[in-house]
Amino acid sequence: MPCALLTLTACAPLASQQAEYPAGRARLALPAGAWEDLGTSDQAVRLLPQPDGRIALQSRVLGLRGAQQELLAVLRVQTNRGNDWQGPMFWTGSCLPQQGVAVEDATKGSRVRVDCLRFKRWVDGPQWLEKNQPDFARWLLGRKLAVSAPYSYMSYRYATEGGAMVAVDVLADQRLLRPRTRNNEEFLVAGRPALQWGHELAQAVRVSTGMMDGYLAIPPFPYAAAAP
């Protein structure tokens, strides 16, 4: 008999249910895979217009392991520590163009909102991350963590005038985001699945800021990483 029709017997959770982790006010629901919790940290970010304005944030980092325990992806989610943010907030310089990075600014340079997606298709070593995301690079180095190279970098920032804020950074083995290519035509369009994944991630983040429990369902990567 289907579980929904049983009123007196508790139902066991399904194997396909997503693992969940708290991150500040957010409730992260992860896609299927061998995820491991790499820890949390708290931050207090200074913001205008208040001279001594602060916004309390919390980050959680999770890693995805492959069949040989290799690190396929690292996901960092940073969001408000609680639901007690107070606006208005001003956000400046949040979505600047960058050479070699696909940048989409849905707010057209707004100072009171952030809606910024960034995608670096090819990162072949730690130097780029050290230059562009030094705090993230130091965090990984301090824990002796390295994603299989070459990998891609995706980030999404969303913030409102009222003070809601979510930032997601992803380092992912390229096999998770790009199909195998056999010719120039396939190579030229190989980045489309990754950008589509980024758009799905962005939509999930936007939805989460309107949820009391901050439910944030991370979409599954476009591809499963096959053995090298």
C-alpha positions as CSV (number, residue, x, y, z in Angstrom):
1,M,0.0,0.0,0.0
2,P,1.5,3.5,-0.8
3,C,3.0,5.2,2.1
4,A,0.7,8.2,1.8
5,L,-2.3,6.0,2.6
6,L,-0.9,4.7,5.9
7,T,-2.0,6.8,8.8
8,L,-0.9,4.7,11.8
9,T,2.6,3.6,10.7
10,A,5.6,5.9,10.3
11,C,7.3,5.8,6.9
12,A,11.0,5.3,6.6
13,P,12.9,8.0,4.7
14,L,13.5,7.2,1.1
15,A,17.1,6.6,-0.1
16,S,16.7,9.4,-2.7
17,Q,15.9,12.1,-0.1
18,Q,18.4,14.9,-0.1
19,A,20.9,15.3,2.8
20,E,20.4,18.6,4.6
21,Y,22.7,20.9,6.5
22,P,22.1,24.3,8.3
23,A,24.0,27.3,7.1
24,G,23.0,30.4,9.1
25,R,19.3,31.0,8.4
26,A,19.4,28.6,5.4
27,R,18.6,24.9,5.2
28,L,20.7,23.4,2.5
29,A,19.4,20.4,0.6
30,L,22.1,18.7,-1.4
31,P,21.8,16.6,-4.5
32,A,22.6,12.9,-4.3
33,G,26.3,12.1,-3.8
34,A,29.0,11.4,-1.3
35,W,29.0,14.8,0.4
36,E,30.9,15.6,3.6
37,D,30.6,18.5,6.0
38,L,33.8,20.6,6.1
39,G,32.6,23.0,8.8
40,T,31.2,26.4,9.5
41,S,32.5,29.8,10.3
42,D,31.0,33.1,11.4
43,Q,31.6,36.5,9.8
44,A,30.6,40.1,10.5
45,V,30.6,42.2,7.3
46,R,30.7,45.9,7.4
47,L,28.1,47.7,5.2
48,L,26.8,51.2,4.4
49,P,25.0,53.5,5.0
50,Q,25.4,53.1,8.8
51,P,28.9,54.2,9.9
52,D,29.2,51.2,12.3
53,G,26.8,48.9,10.4
54,R,27.4,45.2,10.5
55,I,25.7,42.2,9.0
56,A,26.1,38.8,10.8
57,L,26.8,36.0,8.4
58,Q,27.6,32.3,8.6
59,S,29.4,30.1,6.1
60,R,29.2,26.3,5.6
61,V,31.5,24.4,3.3
62,L,30.8,20.9,1.9
63,G,32.8,18.6,-0.2
64,L,31.7,16.0,-2.8
65,R,33.9,12.9,-3.1
66,G,34.2,10.6,-6.0
67,A,34.5,6.8,-6.3
68,Q,38.2,6.9,-5.4
69,Q,37.6,9.4,-2.6
70,E,39.0,12.2,-4.8
71,L,37.5,15.6,-4.1
72,L,35.2,16.4,-7.0
73,A,33.6,19.6,-5.8
74,V,33.7,22.1,-2.9
75,L,30.5,24.1,-2.2
76,R,30.6,27.2,0.1
77,V,27.3,28.8,1.1
78,Q,27.3,32.1,3.1
79,T,24.1,33.7,4.3
80,N,22.6,35.7,7.2
81,R,23.1,34.1,10.6
82,G,19.4,34.8,11.4
83,N,16.2,36.4,10.1
84,D,16.7,39.6,12.0
85,W,18.5,41.7,9.2
86,Q,17.5,45.3,8.9
87,G,17.8,47.6,5.9
88,P,18.3,49.6,4.0
89,M,21.6,48.3,2.8
90,F,23.9,49.6,0.1
91,W,26.0,47.1,-1.9
92,T,28.8,48.5,-4.1
93,G,31.2,47.0,-6.6
94,S,29.5,43.7,-6.4
95,C,29.4,42.5,-10.0
96,L,32.3,44.0,-11.9
97,P,33.3,42.6,-15.3
98,Q,36.4,40.4,-15.4
99,Q,38.5,39.1,-18.3
100,G,38.1,35.4,-18.9
101,V,35.0,35.1,-16.7
102,A,31.4,35.1,-17.8
103,V,29.6,37.7,-15.7
104,E,25.8,38.2,-15.6
105,D,24.5,41.2,-13.6
106,A,20.7,40.9,-13.4
107,T,20.5,44.2,-11.5
108,K,22.3,46.3,-14.1
109,G,24.7,47.9,-11.5
110,S,22.1,48.6,-8.8
111,R,23.6,49.9,-5.5
112,V,20.8,48.5,-3.4
113,R,20.6,44.9,-4.8
114,V,23.0,42.2,-5.9
115,D,22.1,39.5,-8.4
116,C,25.5,38.4,-9.9
117,L,26.5,35.1,-11.5
118,R,30.1,34.4,-12.4
119,F,31.5,31.4,-14.3
120,K,35.2,30.7,-15.0
121,R,35.1,27.6,-17.3
122,W,38.8,26.6,-17.0
123,V,40.9,26.9,-13.8
124,D,44.0,24.8,-14.1
125,G,45.7,25.6,-10.9
126,P,45.5,27.4,-7.5
127,Q,47.0,30.6,-8.7
128,W,43.8,32.1,-10.1
129,L,41.9,31.3,-7.0
130,E,44.6,32.8,-4.8
131,K,44.4,36.0,-6.8
132,N,40.6,36.3,-7.1
133,Q,39.3,34.5,-4.0
134,P,42.2,34.6,-1.5
135,D,40.2,33.8,1.6
136,F,38.7,30.7,0.0
137,A,42.1,29.7,-1.3
138,R,43.7,30.1,2.2
139,W,40.8,28.1,3.7
140,L,41.4,25.2,1.3
141,L,45.1,25.3,1.7
142,G,44.9,25.3,5.5
143,R,42.9,22.1,5.3
144,K,45.0,20.6,2.5
145,L,42.1,20.3,0.2
146,A,42.4,20.4,-3.6
147,V,39.7,19.8,-6.2
148,S,40.7,17.6,-9.2
149,A,42.2,19.8,-11.9
150,P,41.2,21.2,-14.3
151,Y,38.2,22.5,-12.5
152,S,35.6,25.3,-13.0
153,Y,34.6,28.1,-10.7
154,M,31.0,29.3,-10.3
155,S,29.8,31.9,-7.9
156,Y,26.4,33.5,-7.3
157,R,25.7,36.5,-5.1
158,Y,22.2,37.7,-4.2
159,A,21.4,40.5,-1.8
160,T,18.4,42.7,-1.2
161,E,18.0,46.3,0.0
162,G,16.4,44.9,3.2
163,G,19.6,43.0,4.1
164,A,19.0,39.4,3.0
165,M,22.2,38.0,1.5
166,V,23.3,34.6,0.1
167,A,26.7,33.9,-1.5
168,V,27.5,30.6,-3.1
169,D,31.0,29.6,-4.3
170,V,31.6,26.3,-6.2
171,L,34.8,24.6,-7.3
172,A,33.9,21.7,-9.5
173,D,35.8,19.1,-11.5
174,Q,35.0,19.9,-15.1
175,R,33.5,16.5,-15.7
176,L,30.6,17.5,-13.5
177,L,29.7,20.6,-15.6
178,R,30.9,19.9,-19.2
179,P,30.2,17.1,-21.6
180,R,33.0,15.4,-23.5
181,T,33.7,17.1,-26.7
182,R,34.7,15.5,-30.0
183,N,35.0,18.4,-32.4
184,N,35.2,22.2,-32.4
185,E,31.4,22.7,-32.6
186,E,30.8,20.7,-29.5
187,F,33.7,22.5,-27.7
188,L,32.2,25.9,-28.5
189,V,28.8,25.0,-26.8
190,A,30.3,22.9,-24.0
191,G,29.8,25.7,-21.5
192,R,26.0,25.9,-21.9
193,P,25.1,23.1,-19.4
194,A,27.2,24.8,-16.7
195,L,25.6,28.2,-17.2
196,Q,22.2,26.5,-17.2
197,W,23.2,24.9,-13.9
198,G,24.2,28.4,-12.6
199,H,20.8,29.8,-13.6
200,E,19.1,27.0,-11.7
201,L,21.3,27.7,-8.7
202,A,20.5,31.4,-8.8
203,Q,16.7,30.7,-8.9
204,A,17.0,28.3,-5.9
205,V,18.9,31.1,-4.0
206,R,16.3,33.7,-4.8
207,V,13.5,31.4,-3.6
208,S,15.3,30.6,-0.4
209,T,15.4,34.2,0.7
210,G,11.6,34.3,0.7
211,M,11.3,31.1,2.8
212,M,11.1,31.4,6.6
213,D,13.4,28.4,7.0
214,G,15.7,29.5,4.2
215,Y,15.2,26.2,2.3
216,L,17.9,26.1,-0.4
217,A,17.9,23.1,-2.8
218,I,21.2,22.9,-4.6
219,P,20.5,21.6,-8.1
220,P,22.3,18.4,-9.2
221,F,25.3,18.9,-11.4
222,P,24.6,18.3,-15.1
223,Y,26.9,15.2,-15.3
224,A,28.2,12.4,-13.1
225,A,32.0,12.3,-13.1
226,A,33.1,9.1,-14.9
227,A,36.5,7.6,-14.1
228,P,39.4,9.5,-15.7
